[in-house]
């Protein structure tokens, strides 16, 4: 009896997999998309080059594939679209979304990319230029959204004598693409140089 039950469960599972495959879905069908990075592109305007470079660097670290940056995506390409804008009058607020057709980054482009890297791909920057990440190829992304809005209304640095210096809202410089990648168990780490401005 237990062998029959086991066989029926195996057949039911196989039938589910065949139906999902025939529908063109990756497993699990409704919650994720498998990205063929050979057919992917980062679409970004020149004003968001730092965000595009950051995404390109981390996708290469994670997958070993260098995704090109372009002005527009070819038909059928999985597009990582970076569209800098202002959300709710806040120059730092950002949001991103992953769908089966592509990933979109809005608001502060650099912050949106970093939030995506951290929350969708599990990238961490524990100290200095060290990067911790899980290697994966193919790249599997969950269909999800992320957003960040700073809680502070005013960002001011005070000078030594109590005079307020001007507020500065800018994106940190992109990490260097020339990095070494030692492999750790299930997590890789890298060290690169950061350009200073």
N, CA and C atoms as a LAMMPS dump frame, in Angstrom:
ITEM: TIMESTEP
0
ITEM: NUMBER OF ATOMS
591
ITEM: BOX BOUNDS ff ff ff
-5.0000000000000000e+02 5.0000000000000000e+02
-5.0000000000000000e+02 5.0000000000000000e+02
-5.0000000000000000e+02 5.0000000000000000e+02
ITEM: ATOMS id mol type element x y z
1 1 1 N 0.82 -1.185 0
2 1 2 C 0 0 0
3 1 3 C 0.865 1.251 0
4 2 1 N 1.933 1.273 0.776
5 2 2 C 2.801 2.436 0.863
6 2 3 C 3.539 2.663 -0.458
7 3 1 N 3.885 1.593 -1.185
8 3 2 C 4.544 1.73 -2.481
9 3 3 C 3.592 2.35 -3.495
10 4 1 N 2.345 1.943 -3.486
11 4 2 C 1.338 2.515 -4.386
12 4 3 C 1.13 4 -4.089
13 5 1 N 1.063 4.346 -2.815
14 5 2 C 0.88 5.735 -2.416
15 5 3 C 2.078 6.576 -2.874
16 6 1 N 3.266 6.067 -2.678
17 6 2 C 4.488 6.754 -3.092
18 6 3 C 4.533 6.934 -4.603
19 7 1 N 4.119 5.917 -5.345
20 7 2 C 4.103 5.993 -6.809
21 7 3 C 3.097 7.034 -7.286
22 8 1 N 1.906 7.049 -6.685
23 8 2 C 0.896 8.038 -7.055
24 8 3 C 1.361 9.464 -6.773
25 9 1 N 2.025 9.689 -5.643
26 9 2 C 2.551 11.011 -5.32
27 9 3 C 3.625 11.428 -6.323
28 10 1 N 4.48 10.499 -6.713
29 10 2 C 5.53 10.791 -7.696
30 10 3 C 4.927 11.147 -9.049
31 11 1 N 3.908 10.428 -9.462
32 11 2 C 3.241 10.707 -10.738
33 11 3 C 2.553 12.076 -10.678
34 12 1 N 1.908 12.385 -9.567
35 12 2 C 1.236 13.68 -9.426
36 12 3 C 2.256 14.821 -9.483
37 13 1 N 3.389 14.646 -8.822
38 13 2 C 4.439 15.671 -8.843
39 13 3 C 4.987 15.834 -10.259
40 14 1 N 5.254 14.745 -10.954
41 14 2 C 5.769 14.802 -12.322
42 14 3 C 4.769 15.492 -13.248
43 15 1 N 3.484 15.201 -13.092
44 15 2 C 2.462 15.835 -13.929
45 15 3 C 2.422 17.338 -13.675
46 16 1 N 2.553 17.761 -12.425
47 16 2 C 2.585 19.185 -12.092
48 16 3 C 3.772 19.866 -12.744
49 17 1 N 4.933 19.234 -12.696
50 17 2 C 6.138 19.79 -13.319
51 17 3 C 5.977 19.902 -14.833
52 18 1 N 5.382 18.908 -15.455
53 18 2 C 5.184 18.928 -16.915
54 18 3 C 4.233 20.052 -17.304
55 19 1 N 3.145 20.219 -16.562
56 19 2 C 2.195 21.296 -16.85
57 19 3 C 2.872 22.658 -16.681
58 20 1 N 3.649 22.832 -15.611
59 20 2 C 4.341 24.103 -15.383
60 20 3 C 5.346 24.372 -16.494
61 21 1 N 6.082 23.34 -16.922
62 21 2 C 7.06 23.499 -17.997
63 21 3 C 6.363 23.843 -19.316
64 22 1 N 5.257 23.183 -19.592
65 22 2 C 4.521 23.449 -20.836
66 22 3 C 3.959 24.86 -20.853
67 23 1 N 3.647 25.401 -19.68
68 23 2 C 3.127 26.769 -19.593
69 23 3 C 4.247 27.798 -19.681
70 24 1 N 5.507 27.345 -19.735
71 24 2 C 6.64 28.257 -19.855
72 24 3 C 7.082 28.845 -18.535
73 25 1 N 6.751 28.207 -17.451
74 25 2 C 7.088 28.74 -16.139
75 25 3 C 8.323 28.066 -15.576
76 26 1 N 9.071 28.832 -14.787
77 26 2 C 10.152 28.231 -14.021
78 26 3 C 9.556 27.767 -12.693
79 27 1 N 10.277 26.932 -11.969
80 27 2 C 9.754 26.425 -10.71
81 27 3 C 10.26 27.269 -9.581
82 28 1 N 9.542 27.76 -8.614
83 28 2 C 8.094 27.692 -8.578
84 28 3 C 7.49 28.716 -9.527
85 29 1 N 6.523 28.294 -10.268
86 29 2 C 5.99 29.037 -11.411
87 29 3 C 5.54 30.451 -11.085
88 30 1 N 4.789 30.636 -10.064
89 30 2 C 4.18 31.945 -9.817
90 30 3 C 5.075 32.904 -9.05
91 31 1 N 6.118 32.417 -8.421
92 31 2 C 6.876 33.264 -7.51
93 31 3 C 8.232 33.716 -8.017
94 32 1 N 8.716 33.187 -9.127
95 32 2 C 10.066 33.548 -9.544
96 32 3 C 10.217 33.529 -11.059
97 33 1 N 11.322 34.111 -11.487
98 33 2 C 11.686 34.113 -12.889
99 33 3 C 13.163 33.734 -12.979
100 34 1 N 13.472 32.864 -13.921
101 34 2 C 14.857 32.501 -14.171
102 34 3 C 15.349 33.375 -15.317
103 35 1 N 16.383 34.168 -15.043
104 35 2 C 16.877 35.139 -16.009
105 35 3 C 18.043 34.54 -16.796
106 36 1 N 17.902 34.531 -18.116
107 36 2 C 18.995 34.127 -19.005
108 36 3 C 19.846 35.378 -19.233
109 37 1 N 20.944 35.496 -18.493
110 37 2 C 21.74 36.715 -18.556
111 37 3 C 22.427 36.911 -19.9
112 38 1 N 22.518 35.858 -20.702
113 38 2 C 23.059 36.016 -22.054
114 38 3 C 22.101 36.846 -22.908
115 39 1 N 20.826 36.902 -22.508
116 39 2 C 19.818 37.684 -23.231
117 39 3 C 19.335 38.864 -22.396
118 40 1 N 20.122 39.283 -21.424
119 40 2 C 19.718 40.381 -20.541
120 40 3 C 20.485 41.648 -20.897
121 41 1 N 19.927 42.779 -20.499
122 41 2 C 20.563 44.073 -20.734
123 41 3 C 20.18 45.018 -19.606
124 42 1 N 21.107 45.904 -19.261
125 42 2 C 20.821 46.968 -18.304
126 42 3 C 20.52 48.209 -19.122
127 43 1 N 19.309 48.725 -19.01
128 43 2 C 18.895 49.911 -19.76
129 43 3 C 18.959 51.096 -18.805
130 44 1 N 19.829 52.057 -19.13
131 44 2 C 20.003 53.201 -18.236
132 44 3 C 20.441 54.429 -19.009
133 45 1 N 19.941 55.602 -18.606
134 45 2 C 20.426 56.837 -19.217
135 45 3 C 21.825 57.162 -18.673
136 46 1 N 22.531 58.049 -19.331
137 46 2 C 23.879 58.44 -18.897
138 46 3 C 23.865 59.017 -17.488
139 47 1 N 22.765 59.652 -17.091
140 47 2 C 22.673 60.248 -15.755
141 47 3 C 22.637 59.206 -14.643
142 48 1 N 22.404 57.947 -14.991
143 48 2 C 22.358 56.868 -13.99
144 48 3 C 23.494 55.87 -14.203
145 49 1 N 24.606 56.343 -14.75
146 49 2 C 25.724 55.445 -15.057
147 49 3 C 26.279 54.782 -13.797
148 50 1 N 26.328 55.516 -12.672
149 50 2 C 26.834 54.914 -11.441
150 50 3 C 25.961 53.746 -10.986
151 51 1 N 24.654 53.883 -11.097
152 51 2 C 23.74 52.798 -10.721
153 51 3 C 23.892 51.614 -11.674
154 52 1 N 24.016 51.896 -12.976
155 52 2 C 24.193 50.827 -13.969
156 52 3 C 25.503 50.08 -13.732
157 53 1 N 26.564 50.812 -13.432
158 53 2 C 27.866 50.173 -13.169
159 53 3 C 27.815 49.296 -11.927
160 54 1 N 27.124 49.772 -10.893
161 54 2 C 26.998 48.998 -9.651
162 54 3 C 26.229 47.696 -9.9
163 55 1 N 25.141 47.77 -10.638
164 55 2 C 24.35 46.577 -10.955
165 55 3 C 25.159 45.621 -11.822
166 56 1 N 25.832 46.146 -12.826
167 56 2 C 26.651 45.33 -13.731
168 56 3 C 27.752 44.594 -12.958
169 57 1 N 28.434 45.309 -12.075
170 57 2 C 29.506 44.706 -11.277
171 57 3 C 28.983 43.557 -10.429
172 58 1 N 27.886 43.773 -9.729
173 58 2 C 27.372 42.738 -8.823
174 58 3 C 26.763 41.556 -9.57
175 59 1 N 26.112 41.796 -10.711
176 59 2 C 25.609 40.665 -11.501
177 59 3 C 26.768 39.81 -11.994
178 60 1 N 27.883 40.442 -12.36
179 60 2 C 29.06 39.684 -12.802
180 60 3 C 29.652 38.881 -11.646
181 61 1 N 29.731 39.49 -10.46
182 61 2 C 30.244 38.767 -9.298
183 61 3 C 29.374 37.55 -8.975
184 62 1 N 28.066 37.741 -8.998
185 62 2 C 27.134 36.687 -8.596
186 62 3 C 27.036 35.579 -9.637
187 63 1 N 27.022 35.937 -10.931
188 63 2 C 26.756 34.947 -11.979
189 63 3 C 27.958 34.632 -12.871
190 64 1 N 28.955 35.523 -12.889
191 64 2 C 30.084 35.349 -13.794
192 64 3 C 29.808 35.876 -15.19
193 65 1 N 28.619 36.458 -15.401
194 65 2 C 28.218 36.963 -16.721
195 65 3 C 28.23 38.491 -16.695
196 66 1 N 28.847 39.096 -17.706
197 66 2 C 28.851 40.553 -17.811
198 66 3 C 27.655 40.989 -18.643
199 67 1 N 26.721 41.655 -17.992
200 67 2 C 25.502 42.118 -18.649
201 67 3 C 25.79 43.489 -19.265
202 68 1 N 25.509 43.67 -20.56
203 68 2 C 25.802 44.956 -21.198
204 68 3 C 24.842 46.062 -20.754
205 69 1 N 25.33 47.299 -20.876
206 69 2 C 24.503 48.481 -20.604
207 69 3 C 24.171 49.105 -21.95
208 70 1 N 22.904 49.463 -22.152
209 70 2 C 22.474 50.033 -23.432
210 70 3 C 21.402 51.09 -23.2
211 71 1 N 21.077 51.822 -24.276
212 71 2 C 20.026 52.838 -24.217
213 71 3 C 18.632 52.231 -24.287
214 72 1 N 18.519 51.06 -24.928
215 72 2 C 17.226 50.382 -25.014
216 72 3 C 17.468 48.875 -25.113
217 73 1 N 16.413 48.126 -24.809
218 73 2 C 16.512 46.666 -24.82
219 73 3 C 16.051 46.116 -26.154
220 74 1 N 16.714 45.069 -26.606
221 74 2 C 16.28 44.363 -27.81
222 74 3 C 15.019 43.557 -27.469
223 75 1 N 14.244 43.246 -28.488
224 75 2 C 13.028 42.463 -28.281
225 75 3 C 13.386 41.095 -27.699
226 76 1 N 12.673 40.702 -26.658
227 76 2 C 12.886 39.405 -26.024
228 76 3 C 13.961 39.415 -24.953
229 77 1 N 14.645 40.542 -24.757
230 77 2 C 15.688 40.619 -23.732
231 77 3 C 15.064 40.858 -22.361
232 78 1 N 15.684 40.32 -21.332
233 78 2 C 15.269 40.623 -19.964
234 78 3 C 15.949 41.934 -19.599
235 79 1 N 15.174 42.987 -19.395
236 79 2 C 15.723 44.319 -19.173
237 79 3 C 15.72 44.7 -17.701
238 80 1 N 16.891 45.113 -17.215
239 80 2 C 17.026 45.746 -15.913
240 80 3 C 16.963 47.243 -16.221
241 81 1 N 15.785 47.856 -16.084
242 81 2 C 15.565 49.231 -16.516
243 81 3 C 15.715 50.203 -15.355
244 82 1 N 16.676 51.117 -15.515
245 82 2 C 16.95 52.122 -14.492
246 82 3 C 16.37 53.444 -14.982
247 83 1 N 15.401 53.966 -14.25
248 83 2 C 14.724 55.207 -14.633
249 83 3 C 14.766 56.185 -13.462
250 84 1 N 15.825 57.006 -13.398
251 84 2 C 15.915 57.962 -12.284
252 84 3 C 14.743 58.934 -12.299
253 85 1 N 14.23 59.23 -11.132
254 85 2 C 13.106 60.155 -11.002
255 85 3 C 13.064 60.622 -9.561
256 86 1 N 12.068 61.377 -9.218
257 86 2 C 11.876 61.795 -7.838
258 86 3 C 10.538 61.227 -7.379
259 87 1 N 10.545 60.583 -6.237
260 87 2 C 9.328 59.968 -5.713
261 87 3 C 8.83 60.802 -4.546
262 88 1 N 7.625 61.319 -4.673
263 88 2 C 7.014 62.091 -3.596
264 88 3 C 7.817 63.309 -3.185
265 89 1 N 8.536 63.908 -4.123
266 89 2 C 9.327 65.089 -3.812
267 89 3 C 10.589 64.796 -3.021
268 90 1 N 10.943 63.526 -2.87
269 90 2 C 12.126 63.149 -2.102
270 90 3 C 13.21 62.634 -3.043
271 91 1 N 14.358 63.317 -3.151
272 91 2 C 15.41 62.899 -4.083
273 91 3 C 16.126 61.617 -3.682
274 92 1 N 15.922 61.131 -2.448
275 92 2 C 16.578 59.912 -2.006
276 92 3 C 15.677 58.68 -2.062
277 93 1 N 14.38 58.871 -2.107
278 93 2 C 13.441 57.745 -2.1
279 93 3 C 13.63 56.894 -3.347
280 94 1 N 13.403 55.612 -3.215
281 94 2 C 13.585 54.712 -4.355
282 94 3 C 12.623 53.536 -4.262
283 95 1 N 12.457 52.864 -5.406
284 95 2 C 11.652 51.639 -5.453
285 95 3 C 12.132 50.78 -6.615
286 96 1 N 11.898 49.491 -6.503
287 96 2 C 12.248 48.553 -7.567
288 96 3 C 11.196 47.453 -7.601
289 97 1 N 11.1 46.806 -8.766
290 97 2 C 10.129 45.719 -8.942
291 97 3 C 10.679 44.698 -9.928
292 98 1 N 10.495 43.425 -9.61
293 98 2 C 10.911 42.321 -10.48
294 98 3 C 9.661 41.669 -11.052
295 99 1 N 9.612 41.537 -12.383
296 99 2 C 8.519 40.835 -13.061
297 99 3 C 9.132 39.823 -14.017
298 100 1 N 8.307 39.073 -14.693
299 100 2 C 8.793 38.1 -15.674
300 100 3 C 9.429 38.785 -16.886
301 101 1 N 9.051 40.039 -17.16
302 101 2 C 9.57 40.752 -18.333
303 101 3 C 10.843 41.529 -18.037
304 102 1 N 11.061 41.897 -16.777
305 102 2 C 12.245 42.671 -16.435
306 102 3 C 12.185 43.198 -15.017
307 103 1 N 13.25 43.894 -14.639
308 103 2 C 13.318 44.531 -13.332
309 103 3 C 13.384 46.033 -13.558
310 104 1 N 12.619 46.797 -12.778
311 104 2 C 12.566 48.249 -12.937
312 104 3 C 13.052 48.919 -11.661
313 105 1 N 13.865 49.967 -11.824
314 105 2 C 14.415 50.738 -10.715
315 105 3 C 14.003 52.189 -10.908
316 106 1 N 13.317 52.785 -9.916
317 106 2 C 12.814 54.154 -10.02
318 106 3 C 13.245 54.968 -8.801
319 107 1 N 13.11 56.278 -8.927
320 107 2 C 13.501 57.164 -7.842
321 107 3 C 14.997 57.392 -7.901
322 108 1 N 15.642 57.434 -6.739
323 108 2 C 17.104 57.548 -6.699
324 108 3 C 17.657 56.235 -7.238
325 109 1 N 18.2 56.283 -8.434
326 109 2 C 18.601 55.064 -9.153
327 109 3 C 19.637 54.257 -8.386
328 110 1 N 20.643 54.922 -7.848
329 110 2 C 21.698 54.211 -7.136
330 110 3 C 21.139 53.514 -5.899
331 111 1 N 20.322 54.237 -5.123
332 111 2 C 19.746 53.645 -3.918
333 111 3 C 18.813 52.484 -4.264
334 112 1 N 18.08 52.593 -5.378
335 112 2 C 17.18 51.513 -5.8
336 112 3 C 17.973 50.252 -6.135
337 113 1 N 19.076 50.41 -6.853
338 113 2 C 19.919 49.258 -7.219
339 113 3 C 20.511 48.614 -5.968
340 114 1 N 21.032 49.421 -5.059
341 114 2 C 21.637 48.879 -3.838
342 114 3 C 20.583 48.164 -2.987
343 115 1 N 19.382 48.73 -2.883
344 115 2 C 18.314 48.083 -2.125
345 115 3 C 17.934 46.743 -2.755
346 116 1 N 17.872 46.694 -4.091
347 116 2 C 17.599 45.451 -4.817
348 116 3 C 18.701 44.424 -4.552
349 117 1 N 19.955 44.841 -4.658
350 117 2 C 21.074 43.917 -4.434
351 117 3 C 21.02 43.329 -3.027
352 118 1 N 20.723 44.178 -2.074
353 118 2 C 20.692 43.731 -0.684
354 118 3 C 19.481 42.849 -0.38
355 119 1 N 18.3 43.267 -0.814
356 119 2 C 17.078 42.564 -0.415
357 119 3 C 16.636 41.46 -1.365
358 120 1 N 16.918 41.576 -2.656
359 120 2 C 16.504 40.529 -3.602
360 120 3 C 17.605 39.494 -3.819
361 121 1 N 18.867 39.928 -3.769
362 121 2 C 19.965 38.995 -4.046
363 121 3 C 20.814 38.656 -2.827
364 122 1 N 20.53 39.283 -1.691
365 122 2 C 21.246 38.946 -0.459
366 122 3 C 22.682 39.436 -0.402
367 123 1 N 23.042 40.428 -1.198
368 123 2 C 24.404 40.964 -1.183
369 123 3 C 24.608 41.758 0.102
370 124 1 N 25.78 41.627 0.691
371 124 2 C 26.14 42.376 1.892
372 124 3 C 27.536 42.961 1.7
373 125 1 N 27.774 44.105 2.312
374 125 2 C 29.07 44.77 2.279
375 125 3 C 29.514 44.916 3.729
376 126 1 N 30.133 43.85 4.293
377 126 2 C 30.408 43.836 5.731
378 126 3 C 31.456 44.848 6.189
379 127 1 N 32.421 45.166 5.343
380 127 2 C 33.481 46.082 5.776
381 127 3 C 34.241 46.585 4.559
382 128 1 N 34.432 47.871 4.497
383 128 2 C 35.225 48.443 3.411
384 128 3 C 34.728 48.002 2.049
385 129 1 N 35.616 47.439 1.256
386 129 2 C 35.263 46.996 -0.092
387 129 3 C 34.963 45.506 -0.174
388 130 1 N 34.81 44.832 0.957
389 130 2 C 34.452 43.421 0.937
390 130 3 C 32.995 43.272 0.528
391 131 1 N 32.733 42.274 -0.293
392 131 2 C 31.379 42.007 -0.759
393 131 3 C 31.067 40.541 -0.467
394 132 1 N 29.96 40.278 0.184
395 132 2 C 29.524 38.908 0.458
396 132 3 C 28.269 38.641 -0.362
397 133 1 N 28.252 37.494 -1.045
398 133 2 C 27.128 37.163 -1.91
399 133 3 C 27.116 35.672 -2.164
400 134 1 N 25.968 35.166 -2.573
401 134 2 C 25.845 33.766 -2.968
402 134 3 C 25.985 33.691 -4.48
403 135 1 N 26.831 32.801 -4.933
404 135 2 C 27.021 32.606 -6.369
405 135 3 C 25.821 31.842 -6.906
406 136 1 N 25.275 32.297 -8.029
407 136 2 C 24.18 31.574 -8.683
408 136 3 C 24.208 31.852 -10.179
409 137 1 N 24.066 30.814 -10.941
410 137 2 C 23.924 30.92 -12.386
411 137 3 C 23.217 29.653 -12.846
412 138 1 N 21.984 29.736 -13.273
413 138 2 C 21.258 30.917 -13.7
414 138 3 C 20.796 31.762 -12.516
415 139 1 N 20.462 33.008 -12.825
416 139 2 C 19.971 33.941 -11.829
417 139 3 C 18.467 33.731 -11.662
418 140 1 N 18.036 33.438 -10.444
419 140 2 C 16.617 33.238 -10.159
420 140 3 C 16.162 34.372 -9.251
421 141 1 N 15.201 35.138 -9.739
422 141 2 C 14.671 36.278 -8.991
423 141 3 C 13.219 36.029 -8.619
424 142 1 N 12.853 36.381 -7.401
425 142 2 C 11.453 36.307 -6.987
426 142 3 C 10.71 37.492 -7.566
427 143 1 N 9.449 37.283 -7.904
428 143 2 C 8.578 38.39 -8.309
429 143 3 C 8.284 39.157 -7.03
430 144 1 N 8.921 40.296 -6.865
431 144 2 C 8.693 41.075 -5.659
432 144 3 C 8.997 42.545 -5.906
433 145 1 N 8.68 43.356 -4.905
434 145 2 C 8.902 44.796 -4.963
435 145 3 C 9.688 45.215 -3.736
436 146 1 N 10.365 46.33 -3.864
437 146 2 C 11.059 46.898 -2.723
438 146 3 C 11.012 48.414 -2.822
439 147 1 N 11.105 49.069 -1.688
440 147 2 C 11.106 50.535 -1.669
441 147 3 C 11.829 51 -0.42
442 148 1 N 12.372 52.207 -0.516
443 148 2 C 13.035 52.809 0.628
444 148 3 C 12.786 54.302 0.6
445 149 1 N 12.388 54.843 1.75
446 149 2 C 12.205 56.283 1.916
447 149 3 C 12.941 56.653 3.191
448 150 1 N 13.877 57.604 3.124
449 150 2 C 14.61 57.969 4.34
450 150 3 C 13.677 58.568 5.389
451 151 1 N 13.935 58.25 6.638
452 151 2 C 13.096 58.752 7.715
453 151 3 C 13.452 60.182 8.093
454 152 1 N 14.703 60.571 7.873
455 152 2 C 15.128 61.923 8.223
456 152 3 C 14.676 62.91 7.163
457 153 1 N 14.167 64.047 7.596
458 153 2 C 13.714 65.072 6.655
459 153 3 C 14.861 65.98 6.227
460 154 1 N 15.838 66.196 7.109
461 154 2 C 16.949 67.1 6.818
462 154 3 C 18.261 66.355 7.034
463 155 1 N 19.166 66.493 6.074
464 155 2 C 20.495 65.9 6.165
465 155 3 C 21.505 67.042 6.151
466 156 1 N 22.091 67.349 7.296
467 156 2 C 23.033 68.448 7.391
468 156 3 C 24.248 67.994 8.171
469 157 1 N 25.417 68.434 7.714
470 157 2 C 26.653 68.172 8.435
471 157 3 C 27.097 69.491 9.039
472 158 1 N 27.343 69.504 10.34
473 158 2 C 27.754 70.742 11.003
474 158 3 C 29.268 70.913 10.905
475 159 1 N 29.66 72.148 10.648
476 159 2 C 31.086 72.471 10.638
477 159 3 C 31.582 72.511 12.078
478 160 1 N 32.88 72.59 12.271
479 160 2 C 33.489 72.534 13.6
480 160 3 C 33.013 73.643 14.531
481 161 1 N 32.671 74.825 14.022
482 161 2 C 32.294 75.949 14.874
483 161 3 C 30.78 76.099 14.991
484 162 1 N 30.037 75.081 14.7
485 162 2 C 28.603 75.13 14.862
486 162 3 C 27.843 75.688 13.672
487 163 1 N 28.531 76.036 12.599
488 163 2 C 27.864 76.503 11.396
489 163 3 C 27.423 75.305 10.579
490 164 1 N 26.201 75.339 10.106
491 164 2 C 25.704 74.222 9.304
492 164 3 C 26.333 74.274 7.926
493 165 1 N 26.893 73.168 7.508
494 165 2 C 27.428 73.06 6.152
495 165 3 C 26.269 72.76 5.217
496 166 1 N 26.493 72.888 3.954
497 166 2 C 25.408 72.627 3.002
498 166 3 C 25.049 71.149 2.998
499 167 1 N 23.781 70.884 2.778
500 167 2 C 23.324 69.495 2.67
501 167 3 C 23.855 68.896 1.382
502 168 1 N 24.142 67.63 1.419
503 168 2 C 24.648 66.96 0.229
504 168 3 C 23.899 65.662 0.057
505 169 1 N 23.226 65.527 -1.05
506 169 2 C 22.548 64.286 -1.39
507 169 3 C 23.179 63.801 -2.678
508 170 1 N 23.916 62.729 -2.59
509 170 2 C 24.551 62.196 -3.793
510 170 3 C 24.709 60.705 -3.661
511 171 1 N 25.028 60.084 -4.755
512 171 2 C 25.232 58.649 -4.77
513 171 3 C 26.699 58.35 -4.541
514 172 1 N 27.007 57.318 -3.754
515 172 2 C 28.401 56.931 -3.566
516 172 3 C 29.007 56.486 -4.892
517 173 1 N 30.329 56.571 -5.016
518 173 2 C 30.968 56.144 -6.263
519 173 3 C 30.81 54.642 -6.48
520 174 1 N 30.795 54.226 -7.721
521 174 2 C 30.676 52.803 -8.062
522 174 3 C 31.952 52.079 -7.691
523 175 1 N 31.821 50.831 -7.337
524 175 2 C 32.992 50.017 -7.026
525 175 3 C 33.723 49.665 -8.311
526 176 1 N 34.986 49.435 -8.186
527 176 2 C 35.808 49.101 -9.342
528 176 3 C 35.411 47.748 -9.898
529 177 1 N 35.417 47.625 -11.216
530 177 2 C 35.074 46.349 -11.853
531 177 3 C 36.222 45.367 -11.772
532 178 1 N 37.437 45.843 -11.46
533 178 2 C 38.579 44.941 -11.359
534 178 3 C 38.67 44.439 -9.929
535 179 1 N 38.122 43.261 -9.704
536 179 2 C 38.097 42.674 -8.368
537 179 3 C 38.589 41.252 -8.428
538 180 1 N 39.022 40.771 -7.291
539 180 2 C 39.372 39.362 -7.19
540 180 3 C 38.229 38.671 -6.491
541 181 1 N 37.997 37.416 -6.82
542 181 2 C 36.843 36.717 -6.28
543 181 3 C 37.238 35.39 -5.652
544 182 1 N 37.725 35.396 -4.397
545 182 2 C 37.953 34.114 -3.738
546 182 3 C 36.612 33.495 -3.38
547 183 1 N 36.509 32.188 -3.444
548 183 2 C 35.25 31.508 -3.173
549 183 3 C 35.256 30.946 -1.766
550 184 1 N 34.193 31.197 -1.043
551 184 2 C 33.993 30.658 0.289
552 184 3 C 32.845 29.668 0.206
553 185 1 N 32.666 28.803 1.208
554 185 2 C 31.559 27.858 1.145
555 185 3 C 30.222 28.573 0.998
556 186 1 N 29.547 28.394 -0.117
557 186 2 C 28.231 28.913 -0.469
558 186 3 C 28.145 30.432 -0.478
559 187 1 N 29.223 31.092 -0.139
560 187 2 C 29.258 32.546 -0.193
561 187 3 C 30.6 32.937 -0.764
562 188 1 N 30.606 33.941 -1.618
563 188 2 C 31.867 34.426 -2.167
564 188 3 C 32.116 35.799 -1.605
565 189 1 N 33.369 36.218 -1.607
566 189 2 C 33.724 37.551 -1.133
567 189 3 C 34.729 38.147 -2.092
568 190 1 N 34.762 39.436 -2.15
569 190 2 C 35.684 40.09 -3.062
570 190 3 C 36.192 41.369 -2.453
571 191 1 N 37.315 41.814 -2.9
572 191 2 C 37.89 43.069 -2.472
573 191 3 C 38.161 43.883 -3.705
574 192 1 N 37.766 45.122 -3.712
575 192 2 C 38.035 46.007 -4.847
576 192 3 C 38.354 47.379 -4.326
577 193 1 N 38.809 48.241 -5.167
578 193 2 C 39.124 49.593 -4.745
579 193 3 C 37.938 50.486 -5.037
580 194 1 N 37.713 51.441 -4.144
581 194 2 C 36.633 52.379 -4.338
582 194 3 C 37.208 53.702 -4.766
583 195 1 N 36.686 54.257 -5.843
584 195 2 C 37.154 55.545 -6.3
585 195 3 C 36.683 56.613 -5.333
586 196 1 N 37.52 57.601 -5.085
587 196 2 C 37.123 58.697 -4.206
588 196 3 C 36.837 59.921 -5.03
589 197 1 N 35.902 60.707 -4.554
590 197 2 C 35.562 61.914 -5.282
591 197 3 C 36.012 63.136 -4.553
